Amino acid sequence: MSEDGALHAEKYYRTVTEEYAATRPAFRGRHLVALARVTASEYGYPSAGYVEAQKLLKV
């Protein structure tokens, strides 16, 4: 995982997918907005130790 929080974002996607299906249509947009915010906040932050692991693995 090259980006910090990537696992959290994947788990949250699954949660939103399940909640979206269970929520009344009038409130479904809220889940999509929340998912978009989480996705945007996770982008661009390298994971701790990622660069070091690449060097050690010579990748």
PDB file with SEQRES, HELIX, SHEET and CRYST1 records, atoms N, CA, C and O in Angstrom:
SEQRES   1 A   59  MET SER GLU ASP GLY ALA LEU HIS ALA GLU LYS TYR TYR          
SEQRES   2 A   59  ARG THR VAL THR GLU GLU TYR ALA ALA THR ARG PRO ALA          
SEQRES   3 A   59  PHE ARG GLY ARG HIS LEU VAL ALA LEU ALA ARG VAL THR          
SEQRES   4 A   59  ALA SER GLU TYR GLY TYR PRO SER ALA GLY TYR VAL GLU          
SEQRES   5 A   59  ALA GLN LYS LEU LEU LYS VAL                                  
HELIX    1 AA1 ALA A    6  ALA A   22  1                                  17    
HELIX    2 AA2 PRO A   25  PHE A   27  5                                   3    
HELIX    3 AA3 ARG A   28  GLU A   42  1                                  15    
HELIX    4 AA4 TYR A   50  LEU A   57  1                                   8    
CRYST1    1.000    1.000    1.000  90.00  90.00  90.00 P 1           1          
ATOM      1  N   MET A   1       0.848  -1.164   0.000  1.00  0.00           N  
ATOM      2  CA  MET A   1       0.000   0.000   0.000  1.00  0.00           C  
ATOM      3  C   MET A   1       0.897   1.231   0.000  1.00  0.00           C  
ATOM      4  O   MET A   1       1.586   1.509   0.982  1.00  0.00           O  
ATOM      5  N   SER A   2       0.883   1.944  -1.074  1.00  0.00           N  
ATOM      6  CA  SER A   2       1.774   3.099  -1.180  1.00  0.00           C  
ATOM      7  C   SER A   2       1.220   4.342  -0.507  1.00  0.00           C  
ATOM      8  O   SER A   2       1.980   5.250  -0.171  1.00  0.00           O  
ATOM      9  N   GLU A   3      -0.069   4.398  -0.308  1.00  0.00           N  
ATOM     10  CA  GLU A   3      -0.666   5.591   0.281  1.00  0.00           C  
ATOM     11  C   GLU A   3      -1.181   5.301   1.677  1.00  0.00           C  
ATOM     12  O   GLU A   3      -1.811   4.270   1.915  1.00  0.00           O  
ATOM     13  N   ASP A   4      -0.912   6.204   2.589  1.00  0.00           N  
ATOM     14  CA  ASP A   4      -1.361   6.062   3.964  1.00  0.00           C  
ATOM     15  C   ASP A   4      -2.882   6.107   4.001  1.00  0.00           C  
ATOM     16  O   ASP A   4      -3.495   6.959   3.358  1.00  0.00           O  
ATOM     17  N   GLY A   5      -3.476   5.221   4.728  1.00  0.00           N  
ATOM     18  CA  GLY A   5      -4.923   5.209   4.854  1.00  0.00           C  
ATOM     19  C   GLY A   5      -5.645   4.433   3.772  1.00  0.00           C  
ATOM     20  O   GLY A   5      -6.876   4.403   3.761  1.00  0.00           O  
ATOM     21  N   ALA A   6      -4.925   3.811   2.871  1.00  0.00           N  
ATOM     22  CA  ALA A   6      -5.563   3.097   1.776  1.00  0.00           C  
ATOM     23  C   ALA A   6      -6.447   1.959   2.282  1.00  0.00           C  
ATOM     24  O   ALA A   6      -7.535   1.738   1.750  1.00  0.00           O  
ATOM     25  N   LEU A   7      -5.997   1.247   3.287  1.00  0.00           N  
ATOM     26  CA  LEU A   7      -6.821   0.159   3.822  1.00  0.00           C  
ATOM     27  C   LEU A   7      -8.093   0.700   4.468  1.00  0.00           C  
ATOM     28  O   LEU A   7      -9.167   0.114   4.334  1.00  0.00           O  
ATOM     29  N   HIS A   8      -7.958   1.819   5.166  1.00  0.00           N  
ATOM     30  CA  HIS A   8      -9.133   2.441   5.776  1.00  0.00           C  
ATOM     31  C   HIS A   8     -10.130   2.836   4.695  1.00  0.00           C  
ATOM     32  O   HIS A   8     -11.331   2.611   4.848  1.00  0.00           O  
ATOM     33  N   ALA A   9      -9.650   3.416   3.615  1.00  0.00           N  
ATOM     34  CA  ALA A   9     -10.536   3.845   2.533  1.00  0.00           C  
ATOM     35  C   ALA A   9     -11.253   2.651   1.900  1.00  0.00           C  
ATOM     36  O   ALA A   9     -12.434   2.748   1.564  1.00  0.00           O  
ATOM     37  N   GLU A  10     -10.556   1.534   1.737  1.00  0.00           N  
ATOM     38  CA  GLU A  10     -11.188   0.347   1.163  1.00  0.00           C  
ATOM     39  C   GLU A  10     -12.273  -0.203   2.087  1.00  0.00           C  
ATOM     40  O   GLU A  10     -13.345  -0.598   1.629  1.00  0.00           O  
ATOM     41  N   LYS A  11     -11.989  -0.226   3.382  1.00  0.00           N  
ATOM     42  CA  LYS A  11     -12.976  -0.690   4.358  1.00  0.00           C  
ATOM     43  C   LYS A  11     -14.183   0.246   4.366  1.00  0.00           C  
ATOM     44  O   LYS A  11     -15.328  -0.205   4.417  1.00  0.00           O  
ATOM     45  N   TYR A  12     -13.923   1.533   4.314  1.00  0.00           N  
ATOM     46  CA  TYR A  12     -15.018   2.502   4.332  1.00  0.00           C  
ATOM     47  C   TYR A  12     -15.884   2.360   3.071  1.00  0.00           C  
ATOM     48  O   TYR A  12     -17.105   2.495   3.140  1.00  0.00           O  
ATOM     49  N   TYR A  13     -15.254   2.088   1.923  1.00  0.00           N  
ATOM     50  CA  TYR A  13     -16.017   1.871   0.692  1.00  0.00           C  
ATOM     51  C   TYR A  13     -17.008   0.726   0.879  1.00  0.00           C  
ATOM     52  O   TYR A  13     -18.170   0.826   0.485  1.00  0.00           O  
ATOM     53  N   ARG A  14     -16.546  -0.337   1.471  1.00  0.00           N  
ATOM     54  CA  ARG A  14     -17.433  -1.492   1.711  1.00  0.00           C  
ATOM     55  C   ARG A  14     -18.586  -1.106   2.636  1.00  0.00           C  
ATOM     56  O   ARG A  14     -19.734  -1.477   2.394  1.00  0.00           O  
ATOM     57  N   THR A  15     -18.277  -0.364   3.691  1.00  0.00           N  
ATOM     58  CA  THR A  15     -19.298   0.084   4.632  1.00  0.00           C  
ATOM     59  C   THR A  15     -20.326   0.964   3.926  1.00  0.00           C  
ATOM     60  O   THR A  15     -21.530   0.787   4.112  1.00  0.00           O  
ATOM     61  N   VAL A  16     -19.855   1.906   3.120  1.00  0.00           N  
ATOM     62  CA  VAL A  16     -20.769   2.808   2.416  1.00  0.00           C  
ATOM     63  C   VAL A  16     -21.647   2.029   1.447  1.00  0.00           C  
ATOM     64  O   VAL A  16     -22.838   2.314   1.325  1.00  0.00           O  
ATOM     65  N   THR A  17     -21.078   1.061   0.765  1.00  0.00           N  
ATOM     66  CA  THR A  17     -21.855   0.248  -0.171  1.00  0.00           C  
ATOM     67  C   THR A  17     -23.001  -0.459   0.542  1.00  0.00           C  
ATOM     68  O   THR A  17     -24.125  -0.491   0.043  1.00  0.00           O  
ATOM     69  N   GLU A  18     -22.715  -1.020   1.699  1.00  0.00           N  
ATOM     70  CA  GLU A  18     -23.751  -1.723   2.470  1.00  0.00           C  
ATOM     71  C   GLU A  18     -24.786  -0.747   3.031  1.00  0.00           C  
ATOM     72  O   GLU A  18     -25.988  -1.006   2.974  1.00  0.00           O  
ATOM     73  N   GLU A  19     -24.314   0.368   3.568  1.00  0.00           N  
ATOM     74  CA  GLU A  19     -25.235   1.350   4.152  1.00  0.00           C  
ATOM     75  C   GLU A  19     -26.096   2.017   3.076  1.00  0.00           C  
ATOM     76  O   GLU A  19     -27.274   2.295   3.300  1.00  0.00           O  
ATOM     77  N   TYR A  20     -25.505   2.269   1.919  1.00  0.00           N  
ATOM     78  CA  TYR A  20     -26.246   2.882   0.813  1.00  0.00           C  
ATOM     79  C   TYR A  20     -27.450   2.017   0.449  1.00  0.00           C  
ATOM     80  O   TYR A  20     -28.552   2.524   0.239  1.00  0.00           O  
ATOM     81  N   ALA A  21     -27.229   0.731   0.377  1.00  0.00           N  
ATOM     82  CA  ALA A  21     -28.310  -0.195   0.011  1.00  0.00           C  
ATOM     83  C   ALA A  21     -29.404  -0.246   1.079  1.00  0.00           C  
ATOM     84  O   ALA A  21     -30.569  -0.496   0.767  1.00  0.00           O  
ATOM     85  N   ALA A  22     -29.031  -0.010   2.328  1.00  0.00           N  
ATOM     86  CA  ALA A  22     -29.991  -0.119   3.429  1.00  0.00           C  
ATOM     87  C   ALA A  22     -30.678   1.204   3.774  1.00  0.00           C  
ATOM     88  O   ALA A  22     -31.648   1.218   4.532  1.00  0.00           O  
ATOM     89  N   THR A  23     -30.188   2.301   3.229  1.00  0.00           N  
ATOM     90  CA  THR A  23     -30.703   3.621   3.576  1.00  0.00           C  
ATOM     91  C   THR A  23     -31.850   4.027   2.654  1.00  0.00           C  
ATOM     92  O   THR A  23     -31.909   3.629   1.491  1.00  0.00           O  
ATOM     93  N   ARG A  24     -32.748   4.822   3.202  1.00  0.00           N  
ATOM     94  CA  ARG A  24     -33.842   5.359   2.374  1.00  0.00           C  
ATOM     95  C   ARG A  24     -33.260   6.227   1.268  1.00  0.00           C  
ATOM     96  O   ARG A  24     -32.242   6.888   1.476  1.00  0.00           O  
ATOM     97  N   PRO A  25     -33.883   6.238   0.105  1.00  0.00           N  
ATOM     98  CA  PRO A  25     -33.365   7.009  -1.035  1.00  0.00           C  
ATOM     99  C   PRO A  25     -33.080   8.482  -0.723  1.00  0.00           C  
ATOM    100  O   PRO A  25     -32.138   9.052  -1.273  1.00  0.00           O  
ATOM    101  N   ALA A  26     -33.863   9.093   0.134  1.00  0.00           N  
ATOM    102  CA  ALA A  26     -33.673  10.505   0.445  1.00  0.00           C  
ATOM    103  C   ALA A  26     -32.332  10.786   1.129  1.00  0.00           C  
ATOM    104  O   ALA A  26     -31.846  11.916   1.079  1.00  0.00           O  
ATOM    105  N   PHE A  27     -31.736   9.799   1.755  1.00  0.00           N  
ATOM    106  CA  PHE A  27     -30.503  10.000   2.508  1.00  0.00           C  
ATOM    107  C   PHE A  27     -29.279   9.346   1.864  1.00  0.00           C  
ATOM    108  O   PHE A  27     -28.184   9.417   2.423  1.00  0.00           O  
ATOM    109  N   ARG A  28     -29.436   8.729   0.736  1.00  0.00           N  
ATOM    110  CA  ARG A  28     -28.317   8.024   0.104  1.00  0.00           C  
ATOM    111  C   ARG A  28     -27.202   8.948  -0.344  1.00  0.00           C  
ATOM    112  O   ARG A  28     -26.033   8.564  -0.325  1.00  0.00           O  
ATOM    113  N   GLY A  29     -27.544  10.142  -0.742  1.00  0.00           N  
ATOM    114  CA  GLY A  29     -26.537  11.104  -1.190  1.00  0.00           C  
ATOM    115  C   GLY A  29     -25.515  11.413  -0.113  1.00  0.00           C  
ATOM    116  O   GLY A  29     -24.352  11.677  -0.417  1.00  0.00           O  
ATOM    117  N   ARG A  30     -25.938  11.381   1.149  1.00  0.00           N  
ATOM    118  CA  ARG A  30     -25.021  11.648   2.258  1.00  0.00           C  
ATOM    119  C   ARG A  30     -23.886  10.630   2.303  1.00  0.00           C  
ATOM    120  O   ARG A  30     -22.745  10.980   2.605  1.00  0.00           O  
ATOM    121  N   HIS A  31     -24.197   9.389   2.008  1.00  0.00           N  
ATOM    122  CA  HIS A  31     -23.165   8.345   2.011  1.00  0.00           C  
ATOM    123  C   HIS A  31     -22.168   8.584   0.882  1.00  0.00           C  
ATOM    124  O   HIS A  31     -20.967   8.380   1.061  1.00  0.00           O  
ATOM    125  N   LEU A  32     -22.650   9.008  -0.263  1.00  0.00           N  
ATOM    126  CA  LEU A  32     -21.757   9.261  -1.393  1.00  0.00           C  
ATOM    127  C   LEU A  32     -20.837  10.444  -1.121  1.00  0.00           C  
ATOM    128  O   LEU A  32     -19.657  10.410  -1.472  1.00  0.00           O  
ATOM    129  N   VAL A  33     -21.375  11.491  -0.496  1.00  0.00           N  
ATOM    130  CA  VAL A  33     -20.560  12.650  -0.153  1.00  0.00           C  
ATOM    131  C   VAL A  33     -19.484  12.256   0.858  1.00  0.00           C  
ATOM    132  O   VAL A  33     -18.328  12.657   0.722  1.00  0.00           O  
ATOM    133  N   ALA A  34     -19.858  11.479   1.861  1.00  0.00           N  
ATOM    134  CA  ALA A  34     -18.895  11.040   2.871  1.00  0.00           C  
ATOM    135  C   ALA A  34     -17.801  10.189   2.236  1.00  0.00           C  
ATOM    136  O   ALA A  34     -16.627  10.339   2.576  1.00  0.00           O  
ATOM    137  N   LEU A  35     -18.168   9.303   1.325  1.00  0.00           N  
ATOM    138  CA  LEU A  35     -17.178   8.464   0.653  1.00  0.00           C  
ATOM    139  C   LEU A  35     -16.220   9.319  -0.168  1.00  0.00           C  
ATOM    140  O   LEU A  35     -15.014   9.068  -0.174  1.00  0.00           O  
ATOM    141  N   ALA A  36     -16.745  10.320  -0.856  1.00  0.00           N  
ATOM    142  CA  ALA A  36     -15.897  11.209  -1.650  1.00  0.00           C  
ATOM    143  C   ALA A  36     -14.911  11.961  -0.761  1.00  0.00           C  
ATOM    144  O   ALA A  36     -13.751  12.136  -1.134  1.00  0.00           O  
ATOM    145  N   ARG A  37     -15.356  12.403   0.400  1.00  0.00           N  
ATOM    146  CA  ARG A  37     -14.482  13.123   1.317  1.00  0.00           C  
ATOM    147  C   ARG A  37     -13.372  12.223   1.852  1.00  0.00           C  
ATOM    148  O   ARG A  37     -12.219  12.648   1.930  1.00  0.00           O  
ATOM    149  N   VAL A  38     -13.698  11.000   2.217  1.00  0.00           N  
ATOM    150  CA  VAL A  38     -12.690  10.069   2.725  1.00  0.00           C  
ATOM    151  C   VAL A  38     -11.686   9.742   1.628  1.00  0.00           C  
ATOM    152  O   VAL A  38     -10.480   9.720   1.872  1.00  0.00           O  
ATOM    153  N   THR A  39     -12.177   9.489   0.434  1.00  0.00           N  
ATOM    154  CA  THR A  39     -11.289   9.162  -0.685  1.00  0.00           C  
ATOM    155  C   THR A  39     -10.322  10.308  -0.955  1.00  0.00           C  
ATOM    156  O   THR A  39      -9.126  10.081  -1.142  1.00  0.00           O  
ATOM    157  N   ALA A  40     -10.827  11.523  -0.976  1.00  0.00           N  
ATOM    158  CA  ALA A  40      -9.979  12.689  -1.233  1.00  0.00           C  
ATOM    159  C   ALA A  40      -8.957  12.889  -0.125  1.00  0.00           C  
ATOM    160  O   ALA A  40      -7.819  13.270  -0.401  1.00  0.00           O  
ATOM    161  N   SER A  41      -9.338  12.640   1.114  1.00  0.00           N  
ATOM    162  CA  SER A  41      -8.418  12.868   2.229  1.00  0.00           C  
ATOM    163  C   SER A  41      -7.304  11.825   2.293  1.00  0.00           C  
ATOM    164  O   SER A  41      -6.264  12.082   2.899  1.00  0.00           O  
ATOM    165  N   GLU A  42      -7.495  10.669   1.690  1.00  0.00           N  
ATOM    166  CA  GLU A  42      -6.498   9.603   1.734  1.00  0.00           C  
ATOM    167  C   GLU A  42      -5.462   9.731   0.623  1.00  0.00           C  
ATOM    168  O   GLU A  42      -4.416   9.087   0.690  1.00  0.00           O  
ATOM    169  N   TYR A  43      -5.723  10.535  -0.383  1.00  0.00           N  
ATOM    170  CA  TYR A  43      -4.860  10.615  -1.560  1.00  0.00           C  
ATOM    171  C   TYR A  43      -3.592  11.425  -1.275  1.00  0.00           C  
ATOM    172  O   TYR A  43      -3.654  12.504  -0.687  1.00  0.00           O  
ATOM    173  N   GLY A  44      -2.463  10.901  -1.691  1.00  0.00           N  
ATOM    174  CA  GLY A  44      -1.234  11.673  -1.729  1.00  0.00           C  
ATOM    175  C   GLY A  44      -0.359  11.655  -0.496  1.00  0.00           C  
ATOM    176  O   GLY A  44       0.631  12.385  -0.452  1.00  0.00           O  
ATOM    177  N   TYR A  45      -0.670  10.874   0.486  1.00  0.00           N  
ATOM    178  CA  TYR A  45       0.166  10.790   1.681  1.00  0.00           C  
ATOM    179  C   TYR A  45       0.884   9.448   1.692  1.00  0.00           C  
ATOM    180  O   TYR A  45       0.263   8.411   1.926  1.00  0.00           O  
ATOM    181  N   PRO A  46       2.179   9.460   1.442  1.00  0.00           N  
ATOM    182  CA  PRO A  46       2.918   8.192   1.409  1.00  0.00           C  
ATOM    183  C   PRO A  46       2.845   7.452   2.751  1.00  0.00           C  
ATOM    184  O   PRO A  46       2.891   8.070   3.815  1.00  0.00           O  
ATOM    185  N   SER A  47       2.736   6.163   2.685  1.00  0.00           N  
ATOM    186  CA  SER A  47       2.708   5.344   3.894  1.00  0.00           C  
ATOM    187  C   SER A  47       4.061   5.383   4.586  1.00  0.00           C  
ATOM    188  O   SER A  47       5.114   5.440   3.951  1.00  0.00           O  
ATOM    189  N   ALA A  48       3.994   5.350   5.890  1.00  0.00           N  
ATOM    190  CA  ALA A  48       5.233   5.324   6.670  1.00  0.00           C  
ATOM    191  C   ALA A  48       6.014   4.049   6.341  1.00  0.00           C  
ATOM    192  O   ALA A  48       5.460   2.950   6.372  1.00  0.00           O  
ATOM    193  N   GLY A  49       7.280   4.201   6.032  1.00  0.00           N  
ATOM    194  CA  GLY A  49       8.125   3.049   5.750  1.00  0.00           C  
ATOM    195  C   GLY A  49       8.045   2.524   4.329  1.00  0.00           C  
ATOM    196  O   GLY A  49       8.765   1.586   3.987  1.00  0.00           O  
ATOM    197  N   TYR A  50       7.203   3.091   3.500  1.00  0.00           N  
ATOM    198  CA  TYR A  50       7.034   2.588   2.136  1.00  0.00           C  
ATOM    199  C   TYR A  50       8.318   2.733   1.316  1.00  0.00           C  
ATOM    200  O   TYR A  50       8.747   1.787   0.656  1.00  0.00           O  
ATOM    201  N   VAL A  51       8.923   3.912   1.361  1.00  0.00           N  
ATOM    202  CA  VAL A  51      10.143   4.161   0.594  1.00  0.00           C  
ATOM    203  C   VAL A  51      11.273   3.265   1.107  1.00  0.00           C  
ATOM    204  O   VAL A  51      12.040   2.708   0.321  1.00  0.00           O  
ATOM    205  N   GLU A  52      11.366   3.133   2.427  1.00  0.00           N  
ATOM    206  CA  GLU A  52      12.397   2.274   3.003  1.00  0.00           C  
ATOM    207  C   GLU A  52      12.203   0.818   2.566  1.00  0.00           C  
ATOM    208  O   GLU A  52      13.174   0.135   2.240  1.00  0.00           O  
ATOM    209  N   ALA A  53      10.965   0.348   2.558  1.00  0.00           N  
ATOM    210  CA  ALA A  53      10.683  -1.022   2.132  1.00  0.00           C  
ATOM    211  C   ALA A  53      11.066  -1.224   0.668  1.00  0.00           C  
ATOM    212  O   ALA A  53      11.606  -2.269   0.307  1.00  0.00           O  
ATOM    213  N   GLN A  54      10.790  -0.236  -0.168  1.00  0.00           N  
ATOM    214  CA  GLN A  54      11.171  -0.334  -1.579  1.00  0.00           C  
ATOM    215  C   GLN A  54      12.689  -0.479  -1.719  1.00  0.00           C  
ATOM    216  O   GLN A  54      13.169  -1.288  -2.513  1.00  0.00           O  
ATOM    217  N   LYS A  55      13.427   0.295  -0.957  1.00  0.00           N  
ATOM    218  CA  LYS A  55      14.892   0.238  -1.028  1.00  0.00           C  
ATOM    219  C   LYS A  55      15.399  -1.121  -0.556  1.00  0.00           C  
ATOM    220  O   LYS A  55      16.288  -1.710  -1.173  1.00  0.00           O  
ATOM    221  N   LEU A  56      14.829  -1.613   0.539  1.00  0.00           N  
ATOM    222  CA  LEU A  56      15.269  -2.908   1.062  1.00  0.00           C  
ATOM    223  C   LEU A  56      14.941  -4.051   0.101  1.00  0.00           C  
ATOM    224  O   LEU A  56      15.704  -5.010  -0.014  1.00  0.00           O  
ATOM    225  N   LEU A  57      13.817  -3.943  -0.577  1.00  0.00           N  
ATOM    226  CA  LEU A  57      13.402  -4.985  -1.532  1.00  0.00           C  
ATOM    227  C   LEU A  57      13.965  -4.772  -2.927  1.00  0.00           C  
ATOM    228  O   LEU A  57      13.815  -5.612  -3.815  1.00  0.00           O  
ATOM    229  N   LYS A  58      14.621  -3.620  -3.100  1.00  0.00           N  
ATOM    230  CA  LYS A  58      15.181  -3.237  -4.395  1.00  0.00           C  
ATOM    231  C   LYS A  58      14.117  -3.240  -5.497  1.00  0.00           C  
ATOM    232  O   LYS A  58      14.299  -3.789  -6.584  1.00  0.00           O  
ATOM    233  N   VAL A  59      13.007  -2.600  -5.157  1.00  0.00           N  
ATOM    234  CA  VAL A  59      11.875  -2.492  -6.092  1.00  0.00           C  
ATOM    235  C   VAL A  59      11.839  -1.095  -6.656  1.00  0.00           C  
ATOM    236  O   VAL A  59      10.967  -0.779  -7.466  1.00  0.00           O  
TER     237      VAL A  59                                                      
END                                                                             
